[in-house]
Amino acid sequence: MKKHYLLLLGFIAIALYSKAQDKPETVSKKNWLTENVREKFSVLKSDNKTKEGFYQAFYTGTGAVIARGDYTDDKRTGVWHFYDIRQRLVETFDYTNSRLLSEEAIDSYSRQFITYSFDRKLKDSDRITKPLRIGGRCFGYIPYLQLFRLTRDYNDVDVRLLTAVLELLISPGGRLADLKVHIIASDNSERVTTISPDIFSEEDKQFIPATVNGEPALSRIFLSCQVTNAGSLDVD
């Protein structure tokens, strides 16, 4: 019996060693996504680019984690968790099976930052679902924040007096169809900048479309953002 037990331990040790040998060598990296959001991840040591293993993004103001999950060969795999800056879990998504596992309802706090509209007249009896960007308000919209900078004529303006709103038009097919940045001054004057959806990756063009009575519908997302001292946009 003892001999069989030792043989079993030997087989387990060999299996664990083989698994460890199959695991690619990685190196850790850190990167700023915005002025307030930083990411930590690992890449393959062989090319220093391909993401592999555990990933985490966090809001530096509070240290709150806003996204965590795993990469395999530079692709998100398995179940990812997304949070708001209060560290409240807002979405869980299974990338391996392309399935939304959970989504928290929009509360009164979140309504200060994100709202939705439909390009049709709705009736009280209509059953609607909002458009959804995987990653939540704090992580999922970062690719759109990264591309905007205030023009030079704002150099002498106190950015604390500016309000920024992203307007995203989402097609019934769940695609980003249009993107605008509204910059609103303290006197309510407004400038609108249009950014072509063509410059984004395929992944960043994908949304879960809104529905009206079970049918996909054209919709808009309005996201309030922070204008930084450098003239960029950030998570609010």
C-alpha atoms as an extended CHARMM CRD file, in Angstrom:
* protein
*
       236  EXT
         1         1  MET       CA              0.0000000000        0.0000000000        0.0000000000  PROA      1               0.0000000000
         2         2  LYS       CA              2.8110000000        2.3770000000        0.9380000000  PROA      2               0.0000000000
         3         3  LYS       CA              4.5750000000        1.5870000000       -2.3440000000  PROA      3               0.0000000000
         4         4  HSD       CA              1.4300000000        2.4460000000       -4.3330000000  PROA      4               0.0000000000
         5         5  TYR       CA              1.0600000000        5.6960000000       -2.3910000000  PROA      5               0.0000000000
         6         6  LEU       CA              4.6570000000        6.7060000000       -3.1720000000  PROA      6               0.0000000000
         7         7  LEU       CA              4.1310000000        5.9030000000       -6.8510000000  PROA      7               0.0000000000
         8         8  LEU       CA              1.0080000000        8.0930000000       -6.8930000000  PROA      8               0.0000000000
         9         9  LEU       CA              2.9260000000       10.9900000000       -5.3310000000  PROA      9               0.0000000000
        10        10  GLY       CA              5.6260000000       10.5070000000       -7.9370000000  PROA      10              0.0000000000
        11        11  PHE       CA              3.1240000000       10.7100000000      -10.7930000000  PROA      11              0.0000000000
        12        12  ILE       CA              1.5780000000       13.8810000000       -9.2960000000  PROA      12              0.0000000000
        13        13  ALA       CA              5.0090000000       15.4910000000       -8.9320000000  PROA      13              0.0000000000
        14        14  ILE       CA              5.8820000000       14.6690000000      -12.5620000000  PROA      14              0.0000000000
        15        15  ALA       CA              2.5510000000       16.0940000000      -13.7750000000  PROA      15              0.0000000000
        16        16  LEU       CA              3.0160000000       19.3080000000      -11.7920000000  PROA      16              0.0000000000
        17        17  TYR       CA              6.5800000000       19.6740000000      -13.0560000000  PROA      17              0.0000000000
        18        18  SER       CA              5.4780000000       19.1580000000      -16.6540000000  PROA      18              0.0000000000
        19        19  LYS       CA              2.7340000000       21.7500000000      -16.2450000000  PROA      19              0.0000000000
        20        20  ALA       CA              5.2190000000       24.2300000000      -14.8240000000  PROA      20              0.0000000000
        21        21  GLN       CA              7.5660000000       23.5700000000      -17.7270000000  PROA      21              0.0000000000
        22        22  ASP       CA              4.7340000000       24.2730000000      -20.2080000000  PROA      22              0.0000000000
        23        23  LYS       CA              3.9900000000       27.6540000000      -18.6010000000  PROA      23              0.0000000000
        24        24  PRO       CA              5.7260000000       30.4080000000      -20.6100000000  PROA      24              0.0000000000
        25        25  GLU       CA              8.1690000000       32.7570000000      -18.9350000000  PROA      25              0.0000000000
        26        26  THR       CA              6.7390000000       36.2210000000      -18.3430000000  PROA      26              0.0000000000
        27        27  VAL       CA              7.8410000000       39.6210000000      -17.0630000000  PROA      27              0.0000000000
        28        28  SER       CA              5.6920000000       42.1170000000      -15.1530000000  PROA      28              0.0000000000
        29        29  LYS       CA              4.7600000000       45.5100000000      -16.5440000000  PROA      29              0.0000000000
        30        30  LYS       CA              2.8910000000       48.6280000000      -15.4820000000  PROA      30              0.0000000000
        31        31  ASN       CA              1.3140000000       51.2430000000      -17.7070000000  PROA      31              0.0000000000
        32        32  TRP       CA             -0.8010000000       54.3910000000      -17.3810000000  PROA      32              0.0000000000
        33        33  LEU       CA             -4.1210000000       54.1370000000      -19.2290000000  PROA      33              0.0000000000
        34        34  THR       CA             -5.1910000000       57.6320000000      -18.1730000000  PROA      34              0.0000000000
        35        35  GLU       CA             -3.8510000000       60.1400000000      -15.6570000000  PROA      35              0.0000000000
        36        36  ASN       CA             -5.8080000000       58.3600000000      -12.9170000000  PROA      36              0.0000000000
        37        37  VAL       CA             -5.9390000000       54.7350000000      -14.0900000000  PROA      37              0.0000000000
        38        38  ARG       CA             -2.9720000000       52.3850000000      -14.1110000000  PROA      38              0.0000000000
        39        39  GLU       CA             -2.7030000000       48.7830000000      -15.2620000000  PROA      39              0.0000000000
        40        40  LYS       CA             -0.4910000000       45.9110000000      -14.0850000000  PROA      40              0.0000000000
        41        41  PHE       CA              0.0390000000       42.8230000000      -16.2170000000  PROA      41              0.0000000000
        42        42  SER       CA              2.5870000000       40.3310000000      -17.5110000000  PROA      42              0.0000000000
        43        43  VAL       CA              3.9370000000       39.8130000000      -21.0170000000  PROA      43              0.0000000000
        44        44  LEU       CA              5.8760000000       36.9880000000      -22.6020000000  PROA      44              0.0000000000
        45        45  LYS       CA              9.5770000000       37.3200000000      -21.9300000000  PROA      45              0.0000000000
        46        46  SER       CA             10.2270000000       36.1000000000      -25.4800000000  PROA      46              0.0000000000
        47        47  ASP       CA              8.6370000000       39.1160000000      -27.1950000000  PROA      47              0.0000000000
        48        48  ASN       CA              7.8820000000       41.6050000000      -24.3870000000  PROA      48              0.0000000000
        49        49  LYS       CA              4.5040000000       42.4340000000      -25.9890000000  PROA      49              0.0000000000
        50        50  THR       CA              2.0810000000       39.5180000000      -25.7270000000  PROA      50              0.0000000000
        51        51  LYS       CA             -0.0210000000       39.7250000000      -22.5570000000  PROA      51              0.0000000000
        52        52  GLU       CA             -0.0900000000       36.4860000000      -20.5830000000  PROA      52              0.0000000000
        53        53  GLY       CA             -1.5540000000       35.7680000000      -17.1620000000  PROA      53              0.0000000000
        54        54  PHE       CA             -3.2080000000       37.9380000000      -14.5220000000  PROA      54              0.0000000000
        55        55  TYR       CA             -4.2710000000       41.5010000000      -15.3560000000  PROA      55              0.0000000000
        56        56  GLN       CA             -5.4260000000       44.2840000000      -13.0740000000  PROA      56              0.0000000000
        57        57  ALA       CA             -6.3780000000       47.9450000000      -13.5860000000  PROA      57              0.0000000000
        58        58  PHE       CA             -6.8880000000       50.3040000000      -10.6780000000  PROA      58              0.0000000000
        59        59  TYR       CA             -7.8870000000       53.8820000000       -9.9250000000  PROA      59              0.0000000000
        60        60  THR       CA             -4.8470000000       55.5320000000       -8.3760000000  PROA      60              0.0000000000
        61        61  GLY       CA             -6.8380000000       58.1350000000       -6.4540000000  PROA      61              0.0000000000
        62        62  THR       CA             -8.2330000000       55.4940000000       -4.1010000000  PROA      62              0.0000000000
        63        63  GLY       CA             -6.3670000000       52.3470000000       -5.0920000000  PROA      63              0.0000000000
        64        64  ALA       CA             -9.6810000000       50.7690000000       -6.0770000000  PROA      64              0.0000000000
        65        65  VAL       CA             -9.4210000000       47.9050000000       -8.5760000000  PROA      65              0.0000000000
        66        66  ILE       CA            -11.7050000000       48.5570000000      -11.5730000000  PROA      66              0.0000000000
        67        67  ALA       CA            -10.8800000000       45.4630000000      -13.6770000000  PROA      67              0.0000000000
        68        68  ARG       CA             -9.2510000000       42.0860000000      -13.1370000000  PROA      68              0.0000000000
        69        69  GLY       CA             -8.9490000000       38.9080000000      -15.1540000000  PROA      69              0.0000000000
        70        70  ASP       CA             -6.5600000000       36.8040000000      -17.2180000000  PROA      70              0.0000000000
        71        71  TYR       CA             -4.9140000000       36.9930000000      -20.6210000000  PROA      71              0.0000000000
        72        72  THR       CA             -3.9220000000       33.9870000000      -22.7140000000  PROA      72              0.0000000000
        73        73  ASP       CA             -1.8030000000       34.7070000000      -25.7920000000  PROA      73              0.0000000000
        74        74  ASP       CA             -2.8230000000       38.3920000000      -25.7400000000  PROA      74              0.0000000000
        75        75  LYS       CA             -6.5560000000       37.6330000000      -25.5140000000  PROA      75              0.0000000000
        76        76  ARG       CA             -8.8580000000       38.0660000000      -22.5430000000  PROA      76              0.0000000000
        77        77  THR       CA             -9.9490000000       34.6510000000      -21.3370000000  PROA      77              0.0000000000
        78        78  GLY       CA            -12.0590000000       33.2330000000      -18.5600000000  PROA      78              0.0000000000
        79        79  VAL       CA            -14.2180000000       35.2840000000      -16.2130000000  PROA      79              0.0000000000
        80        80  TRP       CA            -13.3800000000       38.9690000000      -15.7590000000  PROA      80              0.0000000000
        81        81  HSD       CA            -14.7120000000       41.2280000000      -13.0010000000  PROA      81              0.0000000000
        82        82  PHE       CA            -15.3200000000       44.9570000000      -13.4400000000  PROA      82              0.0000000000
        83        83  TYR       CA            -15.9010000000       47.4970000000      -10.6590000000  PROA      83              0.0000000000
        84        84  ASP       CA            -16.6590000000       51.1850000000      -10.1790000000  PROA      84              0.0000000000
        85        85  ILE       CA            -14.3180000000       53.4970000000       -8.2550000000  PROA      85              0.0000000000
        86        86  ARG       CA            -16.2050000000       52.6450000000       -5.0560000000  PROA      86              0.0000000000
        87        87  GLN       CA            -15.0120000000       49.0480000000       -5.5610000000  PROA      87              0.0000000000
        88        88  ARG       CA            -18.5760000000       47.8970000000       -6.2270000000  PROA      88              0.0000000000
        89        89  LEU       CA            -18.8070000000       44.9460000000       -8.6320000000  PROA      89              0.0000000000
        90        90  VAL       CA            -20.7790000000       46.1320000000      -11.6760000000  PROA      90              0.0000000000
        91        91  GLU       CA            -20.1600000000       43.4650000000      -14.3410000000  PROA      91              0.0000000000
        92        92  THR       CA            -18.9290000000       39.9120000000      -14.6860000000  PROA      92              0.0000000000
        93        93  PHE       CA            -18.1440000000       38.6650000000      -18.1770000000  PROA      93              0.0000000000
        94        94  ASP       CA            -16.9800000000       35.2670000000      -19.4530000000  PROA      94              0.0000000000
        95        95  TYR       CA            -14.6530000000       36.0090000000      -22.3920000000  PROA      95              0.0000000000
        96        96  THR       CA            -14.0610000000       32.3440000000      -23.1920000000  PROA      96              0.0000000000
        97        97  ASN       CA            -17.7540000000       31.8030000000      -23.8900000000  PROA      97              0.0000000000
        98        98  SER       CA            -18.6170000000       35.4340000000      -24.8140000000  PROA      98              0.0000000000
        99        99  ARG       CA            -21.3100000000       35.5580000000      -22.1450000000  PROA      99              0.0000000000
       100       100  LEU       CA            -22.4150000000       38.2800000000      -19.7300000000  PROA      100             0.0000000000
       101       101  LEU       CA            -22.7350000000       36.5890000000      -16.3490000000  PROA      101             0.0000000000
       102       102  SER       CA            -23.9140000000       39.4720000000      -14.2120000000  PROA      102             0.0000000000
       103       103  GLU       CA            -24.6190000000       43.1850000000      -14.3460000000  PROA      103             0.0000000000
       104       104  GLU       CA            -25.5920000000       45.4500000000      -11.4760000000  PROA      104             0.0000000000
       105       105  ALA       CA            -28.5210000000       47.8010000000      -11.9460000000  PROA      105             0.0000000000
       106       106  ILE       CA            -27.7050000000       51.4970000000      -12.4310000000  PROA      106             0.0000000000
       107       107  ASP       CA            -28.1440000000       53.2200000000       -9.0630000000  PROA      107             0.0000000000
       108       108  SER       CA            -28.6630000000       56.9090000000       -8.2840000000  PROA      108             0.0000000000
       109       109  TYR       CA            -24.8980000000       57.4330000000       -7.9210000000  PROA      109             0.0000000000
       110       110  SER       CA            -24.1240000000       56.0360000000      -11.3930000000  PROA      110             0.0000000000
       111       111  ARG       CA            -26.9340000000       58.0530000000      -12.9930000000  PROA      111             0.0000000000
       112       112  GLN       CA            -24.8810000000       61.1710000000      -12.2560000000  PROA      112             0.0000000000
       113       113  PHE       CA            -22.3190000000       59.9270000000      -14.7820000000  PROA      113             0.0000000000
       114       114  ILE       CA            -24.0510000000       57.7870000000      -17.3980000000  PROA      114             0.0000000000
       115       115  THR       CA            -27.4380000000       58.0420000000      -19.1050000000  PROA      115             0.0000000000
       116       116  TYR       CA            -29.0650000000       56.5380000000      -22.1960000000  PROA      116             0.0000000000
       117       117  SER       CA            -31.5270000000       57.5770000000      -24.8990000000  PROA      117             0.0000000000
       118       118  PHE       CA            -33.3210000000       55.9470000000      -27.8250000000  PROA      118             0.0000000000
       119       119  ASP       CA            -33.7660000000       57.3940000000      -31.3060000000  PROA      119             0.0000000000
       120       120  ARG       CA            -37.4680000000       56.6560000000      -31.2740000000  PROA      120             0.0000000000
       121       121  LYS       CA            -40.4960000000       57.6730000000      -29.2450000000  PROA      121             0.0000000000
       122       122  LEU       CA            -41.0720000000       55.2180000000      -26.4200000000  PROA      122             0.0000000000
       123       123  LYS       CA            -44.3630000000       54.2610000000      -24.8010000000  PROA      123             0.0000000000
       124       124  ASP       CA            -44.8290000000       53.5690000000      -21.1070000000  PROA      124             0.0000000000
       125       125  SER       CA            -45.6390000000       49.9550000000      -21.9450000000  PROA      125             0.0000000000
       126       126  ASP       CA            -42.3890000000       49.3740000000      -23.8900000000  PROA      126             0.0000000000
       127       127  ARG       CA            -39.8960000000       46.9280000000      -22.4230000000  PROA      127             0.0000000000
       128       128  ILE       CA            -36.3850000000       48.3260000000      -22.8870000000  PROA      128             0.0000000000
       129       129  THR       CA            -32.8200000000       47.3160000000      -22.1160000000  PROA      129             0.0000000000
       130       130  LYS       CA            -29.9400000000       49.7690000000      -22.2670000000  PROA      130             0.0000000000
       131       131  PRO       CA            -26.8730000000       49.4230000000      -24.5320000000  PROA      131             0.0000000000
       132       132  LEU       CA            -23.9270000000       47.9090000000      -22.7460000000  PROA      132             0.0000000000
       133       133  ARG       CA            -20.1760000000       48.3080000000      -23.0590000000  PROA      133             0.0000000000
       134       134  ILE       CA            -18.3390000000       45.3630000000      -21.4960000000  PROA      134             0.0000000000
       135       135  GLY       CA            -16.0060000000       46.6840000000      -18.8120000000  PROA      135             0.0000000000
       136       136  GLY       CA            -18.3790000000       49.0720000000      -17.1030000000  PROA      136             0.0000000000
       137       137  ARG       CA            -18.2750000000       52.8670000000      -16.8470000000  PROA      137             0.0000000000
       138       138  CYS       CA            -14.8340000000       53.0680000000      -15.2340000000  PROA      138             0.0000000000
       139       139  PHE       CA            -12.8800000000       50.6110000000      -17.4140000000  PROA      139             0.0000000000
       140       140  GLY       CA            -14.8550000000       49.8890000000      -20.5780000000  PROA      140             0.0000000000
       141       141  TYR       CA            -14.8670000000       53.4720000000      -21.8750000000  PROA      141             0.0000000000
       142       142  ILE       CA            -11.1530000000       54.1890000000      -21.3990000000  PROA      142             0.0000000000
       143       143  PRO       CA            -10.2980000000       53.6340000000      -25.1270000000  PROA      143             0.0000000000
       144       144  TYR       CA            -12.5990000000       56.5520000000      -26.0110000000  PROA      144             0.0000000000
       145       145  LEU       CA            -11.1930000000       58.8400000000      -23.3030000000  PROA      145             0.0000000000
       146       146  GLN       CA             -7.6160000000       58.3110000000      -24.4650000000  PROA      146             0.0000000000
       147       147  LEU       CA             -8.0260000000       59.9500000000      -27.8690000000  PROA      147             0.0000000000
       148       148  PHE       CA             -9.1930000000       63.4300000000      -26.9080000000  PROA      148             0.0000000000
       149       149  ARG       CA             -7.1520000000       66.5430000000      -26.0610000000  PROA      149             0.0000000000
       150       150  LEU       CA             -8.3190000000       70.1170000000      -25.5970000000  PROA      150             0.0000000000
       151       151  THR       CA             -7.2190000000       72.4930000000      -28.3370000000  PROA      151             0.0000000000
       152       152  ARG       CA             -4.7340000000       75.2910000000      -27.6580000000  PROA      152             0.0000000000
       153       153  ASP       CA             -7.4110000000       77.9520000000      -27.3450000000  PROA      153             0.0000000000
       154       154  TYR       CA             -8.3050000000       76.3770000000      -23.9830000000  PROA      154             0.0000000000
       155       155  ASN       CA             -4.8140000000       77.0350000000      -22.6030000000  PROA      155             0.0000000000
       156       156  ASP       CA             -5.9570000000       79.9680000000      -20.4330000000  PROA      156             0.0000000000
       157       157  VAL       CA             -9.1910000000       78.3060000000      -19.3160000000  PROA      157             0.0000000000
       158       158  ASP       CA             -9.6130000000       76.8280000000      -15.8340000000  PROA      158             0.0000000000
       159       159  VAL       CA            -10.4100000000       73.1920000000      -16.6780000000  PROA      159             0.0000000000
       160       160  ARG       CA            -12.2680000000       72.8340000000      -13.3810000000  PROA      160             0.0000000000
       161       161  LEU       CA            -14.9920000000       74.9740000000      -14.9430000000  PROA      161             0.0000000000
       162       162  LEU       CA            -15.3930000000       72.6280000000      -17.9100000000  PROA      162             0.0000000000
       163       163  THR       CA            -17.7670000000       69.7120000000      -18.2220000000  PROA      163             0.0000000000
       164       164  ALA       CA            -17.0530000000       66.8790000000      -20.6680000000  PROA      164             0.0000000000
       165       165  VAL       CA            -19.6100000000       64.4230000000      -22.0140000000  PROA      165             0.0000000000
       166       166  LEU       CA            -18.9740000000       61.5240000000      -24.3720000000  PROA      166             0.0000000000
       167       167  GLU       CA            -21.8610000000       60.7890000000      -26.7330000000  PROA      167             0.0000000000
       168       168  LEU       CA            -21.7550000000       57.3500000000      -28.3450000000  PROA      168             0.0000000000
       169       169  LEU       CA            -24.2420000000       56.2460000000      -30.9920000000  PROA      169             0.0000000000
       170       170  ILE       CA            -24.7610000000       52.4700000000      -30.8920000000  PROA      170             0.0000000000
       171       171  SER       CA            -26.3220000000       50.7030000000      -33.8550000000  PROA      171             0.0000000000
       172       172  PRO       CA            -28.9930000000       47.9690000000      -33.5170000000  PROA      172             0.0000000000
       173       173  GLY       CA            -26.2070000000       45.5600000000      -34.4750000000  PROA      173             0.0000000000
       174       174  GLY       CA            -24.1990000000       46.5430000000      -31.4060000000  PROA      174             0.0000000000
       175       175  ARG       CA            -21.5790000000       48.6310000000      -33.2130000000  PROA      175             0.0000000000
       176       176  LEU       CA            -20.1470000000       52.0410000000      -32.4030000000  PROA      176             0.0000000000
       177       177  ALA       CA            -21.6110000000       54.1760000000      -35.1870000000  PROA      177             0.0000000000
       178       178  ASP       CA            -20.5880000000       57.6620000000      -34.0500000000  PROA      178             0.0000000000
       179       179  LEU       CA            -18.6060000000       59.3020000000      -31.2470000000  PROA      179             0.0000000000
       180       180  LYS       CA            -18.7690000000       62.9210000000      -30.1100000000  PROA      180             0.0000000000
       181       181  VAL       CA            -17.0980000000       64.8160000000      -27.2730000000  PROA      181             0.0000000000
       182       182  HSD       CA            -19.0730000000       67.7200000000      -25.8250000000  PROA      182             0.0000000000
       183       183  ILE       CA            -17.0590000000       70.3370000000      -23.9090000000  PROA      183             0.0000000000
       184       184  ILE       CA            -19.3730000000       72.6330000000      -21.9630000000  PROA      184             0.0000000000
       185       185  ALA       CA            -18.0760000000       75.8510000000      -20.3610000000  PROA      185             0.0000000000
       186       186  SER       CA            -19.3770000000       77.5460000000      -17.2240000000  PROA      186             0.0000000000
       187       187  ASP       CA            -21.4470000000       79.9540000000      -19.3680000000  PROA      187             0.0000000000
       188       188  ASN       CA            -23.1250000000       76.9090000000      -21.0030000000  PROA      188             0.0000000000
       189       189  SER       CA            -21.3760000000       77.5010000000      -24.3300000000  PROA      189             0.0000000000
       190       190  GLU       CA            -20.5630000000       74.1980000000      -25.9740000000  PROA      190             0.0000000000
       191       191  ARG       CA            -18.0970000000       72.7940000000      -28.4870000000  PROA      191             0.0000000000
       192       192  VAL       CA            -18.5240000000       69.4070000000      -30.1070000000  PROA      192             0.0000000000
       193       193  THR       CA            -15.7140000000       67.2910000000      -31.5110000000  PROA      193             0.0000000000
       194       194  THR       CA            -16.4920000000       64.2510000000      -33.6720000000  PROA      194             0.0000000000
       195       195  ILE       CA            -14.1140000000       61.2790000000      -33.5930000000  PROA      195             0.0000000000
       196       196  SER       CA            -14.3340000000       58.6670000000      -36.3440000000  PROA      196             0.0000000000
       197       197  PRO       CA            -15.1870000000       55.1430000000      -35.0970000000  PROA      197             0.0000000000
       198       198  ASP       CA            -12.8660000000       53.7920000000      -37.8140000000  PROA      198             0.0000000000
       199       199  ILE       CA             -9.7780000000       54.5070000000      -35.7030000000  PROA      199             0.0000000000
       200       200  PHE       CA            -10.8220000000       52.0490000000      -32.9920000000  PROA      200             0.0000000000
       201       201  SER       CA            -10.0630000000       48.3400000000      -32.8830000000  PROA      201             0.0000000000
       202       202  GLU       CA            -12.8080000000       45.8530000000      -33.6770000000  PROA      202             0.0000000000
       203       203  GLU       CA            -13.0860000000       45.0010000000      -29.9940000000  PROA      203             0.0000000000
       204       204  ASP       CA            -13.6100000000       48.6610000000      -29.0720000000  PROA      204             0.0000000000
       205       205  LYS       CA            -16.4170000000       48.9990000000      -31.6200000000  PROA      205             0.0000000000
       206       206  GLN       CA            -18.4490000000       46.2020000000      -30.0460000000  PROA      206             0.0000000000
       207       207  PHE       CA            -21.3640000000       46.7450000000      -27.6620000000  PROA      207             0.0000000000
       208       208  ILE       CA            -24.3760000000       44.7860000000      -26.5190000000  PROA      208             0.0000000000
       209       209  PRO       CA            -27.1670000000       46.7040000000      -28.2930000000  PROA      209             0.0000000000
       210       210  ALA       CA            -30.1910000000       48.2210000000      -26.6020000000  PROA      210             0.0000000000
       211       211  THR       CA            -33.5440000000       46.5350000000      -27.1430000000  PROA      211             0.0000000000
       212       212  VAL       CA            -37.1470000000       47.7100000000      -27.2800000000  PROA      212             0.0000000000
       213       213  ASN       CA            -39.7090000000       44.9690000000      -26.7480000000  PROA      213             0.0000000000
       214       214  GLY       CA            -37.0420000000       42.3640000000      -27.4540000000  PROA      214             0.0000000000
       215       215  GLU       CA            -35.8800000000       43.9230000000      -30.7270000000  PROA      215             0.0000000000
       216       216  PRO       CA            -32.4150000000       45.5570000000      -31.1290000000  PROA      216             0.0000000000
       217       217  ALA       CA            -32.6740000000       49.3540000000      -31.2680000000  PROA      217             0.0000000000
       218       218  LEU       CA            -30.5750000000       52.3900000000      -32.1500000000  PROA      218             0.0000000000
       219       219  SER       CA            -29.4680000000       54.1090000000      -28.9450000000  PROA      219             0.0000000000
       220       220  ARG       CA            -27.1150000000       56.6780000000      -27.4490000000  PROA      220             0.0000000000
       221       221  ILE       CA            -24.8850000000       56.6170000000      -24.3930000000  PROA      221             0.0000000000
       222       222  PHE       CA            -23.9420000000       59.8430000000      -22.5850000000  PROA      222             0.0000000000
       223       223  LEU       CA            -20.9590000000       59.5500000000      -20.2570000000  PROA      223             0.0000000000
       224       224  SER       CA            -19.7540000000       62.3990000000      -18.0390000000  PROA      224             0.0000000000
       225       225  CYS       CA            -15.9540000000       62.6180000000      -17.8160000000  PROA      225             0.0000000000
       226       226  GLN       CA            -13.3340000000       64.5740000000      -15.9420000000  PROA      226             0.0000000000
       227       227  VAL       CA            -11.2300000000       67.1290000000      -17.8200000000  PROA      227             0.0000000000
       228       228  THR       CA             -7.6550000000       66.8890000000      -16.5130000000  PROA      228             0.0000000000
       229       229  ASN       CA             -5.1190000000       69.6870000000      -16.1280000000  PROA      229             0.0000000000
       230       230  ALA       CA             -3.3420000000       68.2930000000      -19.1980000000  PROA      230             0.0000000000
       231       231  GLY       CA             -6.4910000000       68.7330000000      -21.2750000000  PROA      231             0.0000000000
       232       232  SER       CA             -7.2960000000       65.0480000000      -21.5820000000  PROA      232             0.0000000000
       233       233  LEU       CA            -10.3640000000       63.1190000000      -20.4130000000  PROA      233             0.0000000000
       234       234  ASP       CA            -10.4640000000       60.7740000000      -17.4700000000  PROA      234             0.0000000000
       235       235  VAL       CA            -12.7550000000       58.6010000000      -15.3870000000  PROA      235             0.0000000000
       236       236  ASP       CA            -15.0720000000       60.7480000000      -13.2780000000  PROA      236             0.0000000000
